[in-house]
Amino acid sequence: MTDADTTAAAAADAATAPSATDAPVAVVTGASSGIGAAAARRLAAAGYHVVATARRKDRIEALAAEIEAAGHRATAHVLDVTDRAAVDAFAAGLDRFPAVNVLVNNAGGALGADPVATGDPDEWRRMYETNVIGTLHVTQALLPALTASGDGTVLVLSSTAGLATYEGGAGYVAAKHGAHVLAETLRLEIVGTPVRVIEIAPGMVKTEEFSTTRFHGDTEKAAKVYAGVAEPLTADDVADTIAWAVTRPSHVNIDLLVIRPRAQASNTKVHREL
């Protein structure tokens, strides 16, 4: 699919989406699985009309249908956050809503666990494009609408990898440090406007895809990440935190919230019962 085709598809998707409601609108990127899907469910249950975006059409359409069946409001949009033209077309299509109130920048992920000496530059580039440039694209595109709402929220889902390093994770750590600094700098730059900037930084979260994707489908290697850890965080644990932070009174800004399982003291110290 060409860039023009992607842009046209995004515009058509917006044009055929359900009509707007008077509910506050929350856009969630990377909502096809894991934390993104859980956050979409939580925000919908909290009264938001959730606009769920991701590259996998079948997944987000199923999620939107599930949310609607539960009596809440949701719309699905196919979106690759690294495609700026598609992001701009998506943002333009949101003008059918009276306002856009919340943006949850969740799209991201890790690839590989090689040391710096042998890391794959292409994997580093892809992680930076998704975790940092993708967040930049969507934030820039939606910031005018969030500001115009009079009560907007930008939430960046980073990671404890954005706060401290660990061996074998430099590519992902570098990308998440970029996401952390993006959120921190944006907060400085837009202070005085009616937009909050929240950062949620999870530690060890066991989801159906994160580690499997990181290790290129090697489920045995992915399982070792969580071996012996009694209760790693779940996607819903993090989604609960996202919904809590977003639904604080407008004058309350959760600048940075780190969430880890009890068994994890740091990125490099985890209690394992083996």
C-alpha positions in Angstrom: 0.0 0.0 0.0 1.4 3.4 -0.9 1.4 6.5 1.3 -1.4 7.9 -0.8 -3.4 4.7 -0.4 -2.9 4.7 3.4 -4.0 8.4 3.7 -7.1 7.8 1.5 -8.0 4.7 3.6 -7.7 6.7 6.8 -9.9 9.5 5.4 -12.5 7.0 4.3 -12.4 5.3 7.6 -13.1 8.6 9.4 -15.9 9.4 7.0 -17.7 6.1 7.5 -17.3 6.0 11.3 -20.3 6.3 13.6 -21.6 9.8 14.3 -20.3 11.7 17.2 -21.8 11.8 20.6 -21.7 14.3 23.4 -19.4 12.0 25.5 -15.8 13.1 26.0 -13.5 11.5 23.4 -10.4 9.5 24.2 -8.1 8.4 21.4 -6.0 5.3 22.2 -3.1 4.3 19.9 -1.8 0.7 19.7 -5.2 -0.5 20.9 -5.2 -3.9 19.1 -3.9 -5.8 22.2 -2.3 -5.6 25.6 -2.3 -2.4 27.5 -3.9 -0.4 24.7 -6.9 -2.7 24.4 -7.3 -2.8 28.2 -7.0 1.0 28.4 -9.7 1.4 25.7 -12.1 -0.8 27.7 -11.4 1.0 31.0 -11.9 4.5 29.5 -15.1 3.4 27.8 -16.4 2.1 31.1 -15.5 5.5 32.6 -17.8 7.3 30.2 -15.5 8.2 27.3 -16.2 7.6 23.6 -13.1 5.7 22.8 -11.5 6.0 19.4 -9.3 2.9 19.2 -6.5 2.9 16.7 -3.9 0.4 15.5 -2.7 -1.2 12.3 -4.6 -4.4 12.7 -8.2 -3.7 11.4 -9.7 -7.0 12.6 -8.5 -6.6 16.2 -9.6 -3.0 16.8 -13.0 -3.6 15.1 -13.6 -6.6 17.4 -12.6 -4.4 20.3 -14.9 -1.6 19.3 -17.7 -4.1 18.9 -17.0 -5.6 22.3 -17.1 -2.2 24.0 -20.3 -1.3 22.2 -21.9 -4.6 23.2 -21.1 -3.7 26.8 -23.2 -0.6 26.5 -20.3 1.9 26.0 -19.1 3.9 23.0 -16.2 3.1 20.7 -15.0 3.7 17.2 -12.2 1.8 15.4 -9.7 3.4 13.1 -6.8 1.7 11.2 -3.7 3.8 11.8 0.0 3.4 11.6 1.4 6.1 13.9 4.7 6.2 11.9 2.8 7.4 8.8 2.5 11.2 9.2 0.1 11.6 6.3 -2.2 9.0 7.7 -2.0 10.5 11.2 -2.9 14.0 9.8 -5.8 12.5 7.8 -7.1 10.7 11.0 -6.8 13.9 13.0 -8.8 15.9 10.4 -11.5 13.3 10.5 -12.0 13.8 14.3 -13.6 17.2 13.6 -17.0 15.4 13.6 -16.7 15.2 17.4 -17.5 18.3 19.4 -14.1 18.0 21.2 -11.2 15.6 21.6 -10.4 15.4 25.3 -7.8 12.7 25.8 -4.9 11.2 23.9 -3.3 8.0 25.2 0.0 7.4 23.3 0.4 3.7 23.8 1.7 2.5 20.5 5.2 1.2 20.8 7.1 -1.9 21.7 10.5 -3.6 21.9 12.6 -5.5 19.4 15.6 -7.7 20.3 17.7 -7.9 23.4 21.2 -7.7 22.0 24.1 -5.7 23.5 25.1 -2.4 22.0 28.1 -4.1 20.3 25.9 -6.4 18.2 22.5 -4.6 18.2 20.6 -4.4 14.9 20.4 -0.8 13.8 17.2 -1.5 11.9 15.5 -2.7 15.0 16.8 0.4 16.9 15.4 2.6 14.1 12.0 0.8 14.1 11.7 1.2 17.9 12.5 4.9 17.8 10.1 5.4 14.9 7.2 3.8 16.8 7.9 4.8 20.4 9.1 8.4 19.8 8.3 9.6 16.3 4.9 7.9 16.4 4.1 9.6 19.7 5.3 12.9 18.3 3.2 12.5 15.1 -0.1 11.9 17.0 0.6 14.4 19.7 1.3 17.2 17.2 -1.7 16.3 15.1 -4.1 16.2 18.0 -2.7 19.0 20.3 -4.7 21.8 18.6 -8.0 19.9 19.3 -7.0 18.9 22.8 -6.2 22.6 23.5 -9.4 23.7 21.9 -11.4 21.3 24.2 -10.5 23.5 27.1 -9.6 20.5 29.2 -7.3 18.2 27.3 -4.9 15.4 28.4 -1.9 13.9 26.7 -0.8 10.6 28.3 2.4 9.0 27.3 2.8 5.3 28.1 6.5 5.0 28.6 8.3 2.4 30.7 10.7 2.1 33.6 13.2 1.5 30.7 12.8 5.2 30.1 14.2 5.9 33.5 17.0 3.4 34.0 19.2 1.2 31.8 19.7 -2.5 31.8 22.0 -4.8 29.9 20.7 -6.1 26.6 18.0 -3.5 26.3 19.8 -0.4 25.0 17.7 0.0 21.9 14.4 -0.1 23.7 15.9 1.9 26.6 17.0 4.6 24.3 13.6 4.8 22.6 11.7 4.9 25.9 14.1 7.5 27.3 13.1 9.5 24.2 9.4 9.1 25.0 10.1 10.1 28.6 11.9 13.3 27.6 9.2 14.1 25.0 6.6 14.1 27.7 8.7 16.0 30.2 9.6 18.7 27.6 6.0 19.0 26.3 4.8 19.6 29.9 7.3 22.5 30.2 6.4 24.0 26.8 2.6 24.0 27.2 2.2 25.0 30.8 -0.5 27.6 31.1 -2.6 25.9 28.5 -5.6 23.7 29.4 -3.8 20.5 28.6 -2.2 18.1 31.1 0.8 15.9 30.2 0.8 12.6 32.1 3.4 9.9 31.9 2.8 6.3 33.1 5.9 4.1 33.3 5.2 0.4 33.9 7.8 -2.1 34.9 7.3 -5.8 34.2 4.0 -6.4 32.5 3.0 -9.8 31.2 0.9 -9.4 28.1 0.1 -11.8 25.2 2.5 -10.2 22.7 5.1 -7.9 24.2 8.0 -10.3 24.9 7.0 -12.7 22.1 7.3 -9.8 19.6 10.6 -8.7 21.2 12.1 -12.2 20.7 10.7 -12.5 17.2 8.1 -15.2 18.0 10.3 -17.3 20.3 7.8 -18.2 22.9 10.3 -20.1 25.0 12.6 -17.2 25.3 9.6 -14.9 26.0 8.4 -17.1 28.8 11.8 -16.9 30.6 11.2 -13.2 31.1 8.5 -14.0 33.6 9.8 -17.3 35.0 9.4 -17.6 38.7 7.7 -14.2 39.1 4.5 -14.9 41.1 2.5 -12.0 39.8 3.8 -9.7 37.1 1.6 -6.8 36.2 -1.2 -7.4 33.8 -2.4 -5.1 31.0 -5.5 -4.4 33.1 -3.4 -3.3 36.1 -1.8 -0.6 33.9 -5.1 0.3 32.3 -6.6 0.9 35.7 -3.7 3.3 36.5 -4.2 5.1 33.1 -7.9 5.5 33.8 -7.3 6.7 37.3 -4.8 9.3 36.2 -7.0 10.6 33.3 -10.0 10.9 35.5 -8.4 13.0 38.2 -9.8 16.6 38.6 -8.7 18.8 35.8 -6.3 20.8 38.0 -4.5 17.6 39.1 -1.6 16.5 36.9 0.1 13.1 37.5 3.4 14.1 36.0 5.0 10.6 36.3 3.7 7.5 37.8 5.9 4.4 38.0 4.0 1.1 38.4 5.8 -2.2 39.1 4.8 -5.6 40.4 5.7 -6.2 44.1 8.3 -8.7 43.0 10.2 -6.2 41.0 12.4 -3.7 42.9 14.2 -2.3 39.8 14.8 -3.1 36.1 17.6 -5.5 37.2 16.3 -6.8 40.5 13.4 -9.2 40.4 12.4 -11.8 43.0 11.9 -15.2 41.3 10.5 -18.3 43.0 12.3 -21.0 41.1 
